[in-house]
Amino acid sequence: MEGIYYSILLLMTVISGILIAGNSQVVTGKAAPDFTLKDQQNKEYTLSDYHGQWILIYFYPKDDTPGCTAEACAFRDRYEAFQTAELKVFGISIDHLESHRQFAEKYNLPFSILADTTGEVTRVYGVKHPVLNMAKRQSFLIDPEGIIRKIYKNVTPAHHPEEIISDLKQFRGE
């Protein structure tokens, strides 16, 4: 009987996690939820401090894994284009600061990787995996007024930077 009780409890926990993770209020056309997180250099960043700028926040599952490395390196390789476009890039995962530091150093990442160690920002943005303690791979393009202009739910790491640059030009009317 005790085994059945624990099985039911586990099932209810998993279902609750799925329902909570899928109940995000973050949508295109609405204000991006503010947050404050630290990066790989232990520097604190608050999203609202960047009002007046275009911002990309990209969530990814785990430092130094194949897909996450491909995505980070694709952003690194197109970083000059992002700077030219005046787009501030932040990566976010649930990994800790030291993991981010090692990841950024190993791949010479020129942008900040923010540590959401509690998973709260990941949850608020609706990208927390319902079962695993990690973020889903999704990105948010935020305009200078702090409004989410586009949510990228199906990201192909190698092509994602070009997609963002193209969308940014379209939003700017270029």
C-alpha positions as CSV (number, residue, x, y, z in Angstrom):
1,M,0.0,0.0,0.0
2,E,2.8,2.4,0.8
3,G,4.3,1.9,-2.7
4,I,1.0,2.8,-4.3
5,Y,0.8,6.0,-2.2
6,Y,4.3,7.1,-3.2
7,S,3.6,6.3,-6.9
8,I,0.5,8.4,-6.8
9,L,2.3,11.2,-5.0
10,L,5.1,11.1,-7.6
11,L,2.6,11.2,-10.5
12,M,0.7,14.1,-8.9
13,T,4.0,16.0,-8.5
14,V,5.0,15.4,-12.1
15,I,1.5,16.5,-13.4
16,S,1.6,19.6,-11.2
17,G,5.1,20.5,-12.5
18,I,3.8,20.2,-16.1
19,L,0.8,22.4,-15.4
20,I,2.8,25.0,-13.6
21,A,5.6,25.1,-16.3
22,G,3.0,25.4,-19.0
23,N,1.1,28.3,-17.3
24,S,3.4,31.1,-18.2
25,Q,2.1,34.6,-18.5
26,V,5.0,35.7,-20.6
27,V,3.6,36.5,-24.1
28,T,4.5,38.5,-27.2
29,G,3.4,42.1,-26.8
30,K,3.6,42.2,-23.0
31,A,6.3,43.5,-20.7
32,A,9.2,41.2,-20.1
33,P,9.3,40.2,-16.4
34,D,12.1,42.0,-14.6
35,F,14.8,40.0,-12.8
36,T,18.2,40.4,-11.2
37,L,20.9,37.7,-11.7
38,K,24.7,37.4,-11.5
39,D,26.9,36.4,-14.4
40,Q,30.0,34.3,-14.7
41,Q,32.1,37.1,-13.3
42,N,29.8,37.5,-10.3
43,K,28.5,40.8,-11.7
44,E,24.8,41.6,-11.0
45,Y,22.5,42.4,-13.9
46,T,18.9,43.7,-13.7
47,L,16.9,43.5,-16.9
48,S,15.1,46.8,-16.4
49,D,18.5,48.6,-16.3
50,Y,18.6,48.0,-20.1
51,H,15.4,49.8,-21.0
52,G,16.1,51.8,-24.1
53,Q,18.0,48.9,-25.7
54,W,17.1,45.8,-27.7
55,I,17.8,42.7,-25.6
56,L,17.9,39.0,-26.3
57,I,17.7,36.6,-23.5
58,Y,18.2,33.1,-24.4
59,F,17.6,30.2,-22.0
60,Y,19.5,27.0,-22.4
61,P,19.6,23.6,-20.5
62,K,23.2,23.1,-19.4
63,D,26.7,24.4,-19.8
64,D,29.2,22.6,-22.0
65,T,26.7,20.1,-23.5
66,P,26.6,19.7,-27.3
67,G,23.5,21.7,-28.2
68,C,24.2,24.4,-25.6
69,T,27.8,24.8,-26.8
70,A,26.7,25.0,-30.4
71,E,24.2,27.7,-29.5
72,A,26.6,29.7,-27.4
73,C,29.4,29.5,-30.0
74,A,26.9,30.6,-32.7
75,F,26.1,33.7,-30.7
76,R,29.8,34.2,-30.1
77,D,30.6,34.0,-33.8
78,R,27.9,36.5,-34.6
79,Y,28.5,38.7,-31.6
80,E,30.0,41.5,-33.7
81,A,26.8,41.6,-35.8
82,F,24.8,41.8,-32.5
83,Q,26.9,44.7,-31.3
84,T,26.5,46.5,-34.7
85,A,22.8,46.0,-34.3
86,E,23.0,47.3,-30.7
87,L,21.5,44.1,-29.4
88,K,22.5,43.1,-25.8
89,V,22.7,39.3,-25.4
90,F,22.3,37.4,-22.1
91,G,22.4,33.6,-21.8
92,I,20.5,32.1,-18.8
93,S,20.6,28.6,-17.3
94,I,20.2,27.1,-13.9
95,D,23.9,26.2,-13.7
96,H,26.0,27.8,-11.0
97,L,28.4,30.7,-11.4
98,E,31.5,28.6,-11.5
99,S,30.1,26.4,-14.2
100,H,29.2,29.5,-16.2
101,R,32.7,30.9,-15.7
102,Q,34.4,27.7,-17.0
103,F,32.0,27.5,-19.9
104,A,32.5,31.2,-20.9
105,E,36.3,30.9,-20.6
106,K,36.5,27.6,-22.5
107,Y,34.6,28.9,-25.5
108,N,35.6,32.6,-25.2
109,L,32.1,33.8,-24.9
110,P,32.0,37.6,-25.1
111,F,28.5,38.0,-23.5
112,S,27.1,37.5,-20.0
113,I,25.8,34.1,-18.9
114,L,23.5,34.6,-16.0
115,A,23.0,32.0,-13.3
116,D,19.4,31.3,-12.3
117,T,20.4,28.9,-9.6
118,T,17.0,29.0,-7.9
119,G,15.2,28.4,-11.2
120,E,12.8,31.3,-10.4
121,V,13.4,33.4,-13.6
122,T,13.3,30.2,-15.7
123,R,9.9,29.4,-14.1
124,V,8.5,32.9,-14.5
125,Y,9.5,32.9,-18.2
126,G,7.7,29.6,-18.6
127,V,10.8,27.7,-19.8
128,K,11.6,25.5,-16.8
129,H,11.5,21.9,-17.8
130,P,8.5,20.3,-16.1
131,V,10.5,17.4,-14.7
132,L,14.2,18.0,-15.0
133,N,15.9,20.9,-13.1
134,M,16.9,22.8,-16.2
135,A,15.6,25.4,-18.7
136,K,14.2,24.5,-22.1
137,R,16.0,26.1,-25.1
138,Q,14.0,29.2,-25.8
139,S,14.8,32.9,-26.5
140,F,13.0,36.2,-26.0
141,L,13.6,39.3,-28.1
142,I,12.8,42.4,-26.1
143,D,12.4,45.9,-27.5
144,P,13.7,49.2,-26.0
145,E,10.4,49.7,-24.1
146,G,10.8,46.3,-22.4
147,I,8.1,44.6,-24.5
148,I,8.6,41.0,-25.7
149,R,8.6,41.3,-29.5
150,K,9.2,37.6,-30.3
151,I,9.4,34.3,-28.5
152,Y,11.6,31.6,-30.1
153,K,10.3,28.3,-28.9
154,N,11.8,26.0,-31.5
155,V,15.4,27.0,-31.6
156,T,18.0,25.5,-34.0
157,P,21.2,26.5,-32.3
158,A,23.4,26.9,-35.4
159,H,20.8,29.1,-37.3
160,H,19.3,31.0,-34.3
161,P,21.6,34.1,-34.5
162,E,20.8,34.7,-38.2
163,E,17.1,34.4,-37.4
164,I,17.4,37.0,-34.6
165,I,19.3,39.5,-36.8
166,S,16.7,39.1,-39.5
167,D,13.8,39.6,-37.1
168,L,15.5,42.6,-35.5
169,K,15.9,44.3,-38.9
170,Q,12.3,43.6,-39.7
171,F,11.1,45.1,-36.4
172,R,13.3,48.2,-37.0
173,G,12.0,48.5,-40.5
174,E,15.4,48.1,-42.1
